[in-house]
Structure formats: C-alpha cells, structure tokens
Amino acid sequence: MLNNAPIVGRVELVAMVDAARTAGATIVLANGCFDLFHVGHVRYLCGAKELGGLLVVAINSDEQVQALKGKGRPYMPLAERAEIVSAFRCVDIVTAFDEPTVEQMVEAIRPDIHAKGTDYTVSNVPERDIVARFGGRVAIVGDPKDHSSTELIARVAGRDGTSKP
C-alpha cells in the first residue's frame, strides 16, 4: 500500500496521537461504519480534515456494524473497509473499535475535535460531554445527509421502486 495511512491498534494509536500532540498537532477524530462508500463519506472525511491537524478515523468492527445495520452487514469486512479509508489522502491514521459506541476511543485519544456528520447536531452527539471534559469540541462536517449506504443498497437491489441499472 503506497502512501496509505497506517492502520493500527489502540495501543499504537495512543502512542502515535500522544507523539503528534507533543509535536503541536491538533487531533481530529472521525468515526463510522464505512460499509459501502458513497460521496457522503468522502465529503465527511474531507470536512473533518479541513478542521486541521491529524485526522484519525475509527471504524466500527464487523460485529458492531451488524448490530447497527442488521443481519447481512457489513458487506465488506473490517480489513477491507480500513484499507479503503487508509487510501484517502485526507486520512492520517485508521483504527477500529469493537465497542457499541466510540466513547472509549474518545477517552483513549482525547481528540481536540470530534467530527461528526450532518445527521447529528452539536447538541445530540452522544460523546459531546466526554470530548468537552478533555477540553475538546464537537464539529459537524460534510454535506447534508442525502446519501446512505442503506439507500444505495436498496437502489442497486431495485427495492426502492426503481429498476436495476
């Protein structure tokens, strides 16, 4: 993988983030399932990077994607989803988490900015209090929530009333 962001476990991630913070970097955390990529994912990750600093992307484990999205998901295993995310120029580090929420990841790396997509508002981000406790802030980035993997899957399968391409 030429010039891809490293894909690391939590222990290595914490060390990398601590080193970057010591060197003066702003730490930005984005997270998601990233099961089937669409332009909304690209805009979310680019928007997170535009906040500045080191962009860490935390990806839900296969088990957590299934719990969130239902049986048959994810369509791509974690290793493949992580490899795709790591190929984006805007991403600096990729990691995974197996907990139901990203709260433990927030606790571990204490991001200066926790970037969430436009399906949230600053007031309803579940991790906002944890981020604030460490002196960080929540930022909403990306385009309006007009794209979703679930809707894309339905369209391709012809379940949305349209015919297959």
TALIN-V41168 format. One record per residue. N is the residue number from 1. RES is the residue in three letters. SS is DSSP state (alpha for helix, beta for strand, coil for the rest). PHI is phi in radians with two decimals (* if undefined). Layout:
# TALIN-V41168
n-><N;N>
res-><RES;RES>
ss-><SS;SS>
phi-><PHI;PHI>
This chain:
# TALIN-V41168
n-><1;2;3;4;5;6;7;8;9;10;11;12;13;14;15;16;17;18;19;20;21;22;23;24;25;26;27;28;29;30;31;32;33;34;35;36;37;38;39;40;41;42;43;44;45;46;47;48;49;50;51;52;53;54;55;56;57;58;59;60;61;62;63;64;65;66;67;68;69;70;71;72;73;74;75;76;77;78;79;80;81;82;83;84;85;86;87;88;89;90;91;92;93;94;95;96;97;98;99;100;101;102;103;104;105;106;107;108;109;110;111;112;113;114;115;116;117;118;119;120;121;122;123;124;125;126;127;128;129;130;131;132;133;134;135;136;137;138;139;140;141;142;143;144;145;146;147;148;149;150;151;152;153;154;155;156;157;158;159;160;161;162;163;164;165>
res-><MET;LEU;ASN;ASN;ALA;PRO;ILE;VAL;GLY;ARG;VAL;GLU;LEU;VAL;ALA;MET;VAL;ASP;ALA;ALA;ARG;THR;ALA;GLY;ALA;THR;ILE;VAL;LEU;ALA;ASN;GLY;CYS;PHE;ASP;LEU;PHE;HIS;VAL;GLY;HIS;VAL;ARG;TYR;LEU;CYS;GLY;ALA;LYS;GLU;LEU;GLY;GLY;LEU;LEU;VAL;VAL;ALA;ILE;ASN;SER;ASP;GLU;GLN;VAL;GLN;ALA;LEU;LYS;GLY;LYS;GLY;ARG;PRO;TYR;MET;PRO;LEU;ALA;GLU;ARG;ALA;GLU;ILE;VAL;SER;ALA;PHE;ARG;CYS;VAL;ASP;ILE;VAL;THR;ALA;PHE;ASP;GLU;PRO;THR;VAL;GLU;GLN;MET;VAL;GLU;ALA;ILE;ARG;PRO;ASP;ILE;HIS;ALA;LYS;GLY;THR;ASP;TYR;THR;VAL;SER;ASN;VAL;PRO;GLU;ARG;ASP;ILE;VAL;ALA;ARG;PHE;GLY;GLY;ARG;VAL;ALA;ILE;VAL;GLY;ASP;PRO;LYS;ASP;HIS;SER;SER;THR;GLU;LEU;ILE;ALA;ARG;VAL;ALA;GLY;ARG;ASP;GLY;THR;SER;LYS;PRO>
ss-><coil;coil;coil;coil;coil;beta;beta;coil;coil;alpha;alpha;alpha;alpha;alpha;alpha;alpha;alpha;alpha;alpha;alpha;alpha;alpha;coil;coil;coil;coil;beta;beta;beta;beta;beta;beta;coil;coil;coil;coil;coil;coil;alpha;alpha;alpha;alpha;alpha;alpha;alpha;alpha;alpha;alpha;alpha;coil;coil;coil;coil;beta;beta;beta;beta;beta;beta;beta;coil;alpha;alpha;alpha;alpha;alpha;alpha;alpha;alpha;coil;coil;coil;coil;coil;coil;coil;coil;alpha;alpha;alpha;alpha;alpha;alpha;alpha;alpha;alpha;coil;coil;coil;coil;coil;coil;beta;beta;beta;beta;beta;coil;coil;coil;coil;coil;alpha;alpha;alpha;alpha;alpha;alpha;alpha;coil;coil;coil;beta;beta;beta;beta;coil;coil;coil;coil;coil;alpha;alpha;alpha;coil;coil;coil;alpha;alpha;alpha;alpha;alpha;alpha;coil;coil;coil;beta;beta;beta;beta;coil;coil;coil;coil;coil;coil;coil;coil;alpha;alpha;alpha;alpha;alpha;alpha;alpha;alpha;alpha;coil;coil;coil;coil;coil;coil;coil;coil>
phi-><*;-1.36;1.08;-1.36;-1.14;-1.17;-1.88;-2.30;-1.43;-1.13;-1.09;-1.13;-1.03;-1.03;-1.11;-1.14;-1.16;-1.05;-1.12;-1.13;-1.11;-1.06;-1.41;1.76;-1.31;-1.50;-1.76;-2.04;-2.00;-2.15;-2.59;2.98;-1.42;0.91;-1.28;-2.12;-1.26;-2.50;-1.08;-1.06;-1.12;-1.04;-1.15;-1.13;-1.15;-1.12;-1.11;-1.13;-1.14;-1.11;-1.23;1.78;1.48;-1.54;-1.67;-1.78;-2.00;-1.81;-1.95;-1.08;-1.13;-0.99;-1.10;-1.27;-1.09;-1.08;-1.12;-1.40;-1.83;1.93;-1.02;1.59;-1.96;-1.36;-1.37;-2.03;-1.20;-0.86;-1.01;-1.27;-1.08;-1.13;-1.11;-1.13;-1.04;-1.17;-1.41;-1.27;-1.03;-1.34;-1.63;-1.76;-2.53;-2.08;-2.53;-2.25;-2.45;-1.93;-1.44;-1.11;-2.25;-1.55;-0.99;-1.15;-1.16;-1.05;-1.06;-1.23;-1.89;0.81;-1.14;-1.23;-2.38;-1.87;-1.58;-2.20;-1.34;-1.31;-1.39;-2.04;-2.12;-0.97;-1.32;-1.97;-1.25;-1.01;-1.60;-1.02;-1.19;-1.15;-1.04;-1.10;-1.02;-1.59;1.51;-1.60;-2.44;-1.75;-2.26;-1.73;-2.36;1.74;-1.60;-0.96;-1.26;-1.77;-2.32;-2.70;-1.07;-1.07;-1.18;-1.09;-1.08;-1.09;-1.14;-1.11;-1.37;1.36;-1.50;-1.77;1.65;-1.76;-1.49;-1.19;-1.14>
